[in-house]
Amino acid sequence: MMQMNALEIVGVCSGIAGVWLTAQKNIWCFPIGLINVIITTWLVYEAKLFADVLQQIMFAALLVIGWIKWHKQTSEVFIAKIKNATEVVLYVIMFIAIASALYVILVSYTQAAYPLWDSIGTALSFVAQWMIAKRKIENWLIWIPVNVIYSILFFMKDLPLYSTLSIVYLLMAVVGYFNWKKILQKQNTNGVAWS
């Protein structure tokens, strides 16, 4: 039976707020994101999505890193694009290494539910979250397959609000991408340098 509880509702609300604030390029995305991460950690642990537990712990660290990096920028936070093929290859290597390691650990040492898809979704999420900290516009394109994977996993683990949240995140990723694209075009028009 699908059941919803207050913790799941608060997790969903903080998750939506955090992604919306990220799409708006608002630094409050980081503390709101931390609230979501704490709640989600508990819920995915209970659902035996152990790679996702690790994902949430890493999200907490990456949210803190992003918060510091964005806060240190004294003026506006500038959007950046992936610069070259070398950077793409590094992101792909990061994904493969994380997904492979997680899968081996989950299969060998846990009773994880859906270890392959949990590992793939978590590895993609790490890459996307790292890209947010680096202000890379392409982060939004990575979130799309992540949210497809997790909407299915959460549905199968009786977390209906989180399943729906993943679909909302997917739509927000599309909106976030186009919003950041407009900001990036404006930066280019104004001759702003970014890294």
C-alpha positions in Angstrom: 0.0 0.0 0.0 1.3 3.5 -0.9 1.5 5.6 2.2 2.5 9.2 2.6 3.8 10.8 5.8 4.6 14.3 7.0 8.3 13.7 6.6 7.8 12.8 2.9 5.6 15.9 2.4 8.3 18.3 4.0 10.9 16.5 1.9 9.0 17.1 -1.3 8.3 20.7 -0.5 11.9 21.5 0.4 13.0 19.6 -2.7 10.8 21.7 -5.0 11.8 24.9 -3.3 15.5 24.0 -3.6 15.4 23.2 -7.3 13.3 26.2 -8.1 15.8 28.5 -6.2 18.7 26.8 -8.1 16.9 27.5 -11.4 16.5 31.2 -10.3 20.2 31.2 -9.5 19.4 32.1 -5.9 22.0 31.2 -3.2 19.2 30.1 -0.8 19.0 26.9 -2.9 21.8 25.5 -0.8 20.3 25.8 2.8 16.9 24.7 1.5 18.6 21.8 -0.3 20.3 20.7 2.9 16.9 20.4 4.6 15.7 18.2 1.7 18.9 16.1 1.9 18.5 15.4 5.6 14.9 14.2 5.1 15.6 12.3 2.0 18.5 10.4 3.6 16.2 9.0 6.2 13.5 8.0 3.7 15.8 6.3 1.2 17.6 4.5 4.0 14.2 3.1 5.1 13.5 2.1 1.4 16.9 0.3 1.2 18.1 2.5 -1.7 21.6 2.5 -0.2 23.4 4.2 -3.1 20.9 7.0 -2.7 21.8 7.2 1.0 25.4 7.8 -0.1 24.1 10.2 -2.7 22.4 12.3 -0.1 25.5 12.4 2.1 27.5 13.5 -0.9 24.8 16.0 -1.8 25.2 17.6 1.6 28.9 18.0 1.1 28.4 19.3 -2.4 25.7 21.7 -1.3 28.1 23.1 1.3 30.9 23.4 -1.3 28.5 25.1 -3.8 27.2 27.4 -1.1 30.8 28.5 -0.2 31.8 28.9 -3.9 28.7 31.0 -4.7 29.0 33.0 -1.6 32.6 33.9 -2.2 31.7 35.4 -5.6 31.2 39.0 -4.5 28.9 40.1 -7.3 26.6 38.1 -9.4 27.0 34.3 -9.8 27.9 33.7 -13.4 26.8 30.7 -15.5 29.4 28.7 -17.3 29.4 26.1 -20.1 31.5 23.0 -20.5 34.6 24.3 -22.2 35.9 21.3 -24.3 35.9 17.6 -25.0 38.4 17.0 -22.2 36.0 18.3 -19.6 33.2 16.0 -21.1 35.6 13.0 -20.9 36.4 13.8 -17.2 32.7 13.9 -16.4 32.1 10.6 -18.2 35.0 9.0 -16.4 33.7 10.3 -13.1 30.3 8.8 -13.8 31.7 5.4 -14.8 34.0 5.2 -11.8 31.3 6.1 -9.3 28.6 3.9 -10.9 30.9 0.9 -11.1 32.2 1.2 -7.6 28.7 1.7 -6.1 27.3 -1.3 -8.0 30.1 -3.6 -6.8 29.7 -2.4 -3.2 25.9 -2.7 -3.2 25.8 -6.1 -4.8 28.6 -7.5 -2.7 27.9 -6.1 0.8 24.2 -5.0 1.0 20.7 -6.1 0.4 20.1 -3.0 -1.7 16.9 -2.7 -3.8 17.7 -2.2 -7.5 21.5 -1.8 -7.1 22.2 -1.2 -10.8 19.7 1.6 -11.3 20.4 3.0 -7.9 24.1 3.1 -8.7 23.5 4.7 -12.2 21.1 7.3 -10.8 23.4 8.2 -7.9 26.5 8.5 -10.1 24.7 10.8 -12.5 23.4 12.8 -9.6 27.0 13.2 -8.3 28.1 14.5 -11.6 25.2 16.9 -11.9 25.5 18.2 -8.4 29.3 18.8 -9.0 28.4 20.7 -12.2 25.9 22.9 -10.2 28.7 23.8 -7.8 30.8 24.7 -10.8 27.8 26.6 -12.3 27.8 24.5 -15.5 24.6 24.9 -17.5 24.7 21.3 -18.7 23.9 20.1 -15.1 20.2 20.4 -16.0 20.6 18.0 -18.9 22.1 15.4 -16.6 19.2 15.7 -14.1 16.7 14.6 -16.8 17.7 10.9 -16.9 18.3 11.0 -13.1 14.7 12.0 -12.5 13.3 9.4 -14.9 15.3 6.7 -13.0 14.3 7.9 -9.5 10.6 8.5 -10.4 10.4 4.7 -11.3 12.5 3.6 -8.3 10.5 5.7 -5.8 7.3 4.4 -7.2 8.4 0.8 -6.9 9.5 1.5 -3.2 6.1 3.0 -2.2 7.3 6.6 -2.0 4.6 8.1 -4.2 5.3 11.7 -3.3 9.0 11.3 -4.1 8.1 9.5 -7.3 5.9 12.5 -8.2 8.7 14.9 -7.0 11.1 13.3 -9.4 8.7 14.0 -12.3 8.4 17.6 -11.1 12.2 17.8 -10.9 12.4 16.5 -14.4 10.1 19.3 -15.6 12.0 21.8 -13.5 15.3 20.6 -15.0 14.0 21.6 -18.4 12.9 25.0 -17.1 16.1 25.4 -15.3 18.1 24.7 -18.4 16.3 27.3 -20.5 16.4 29.9 -17.7 20.2 29.5 -17.3 20.5 29.6 -21.1 18.8 33.0 -21.2 21.1 34.2 -18.4 24.2 32.8 -20.2 23.1 34.6 -23.4 22.7 37.8 -21.5 26.2 37.4 -19.9 27.6 36.8 -23.4 25.8 40.0 -24.7 27.2 42.0 -21.8 30.7 40.6 -22.4 30.9 38.9 -19.0 33.8 36.5 -18.5 33.1 33.2 -16.8 35.1 30.1 -15.9 
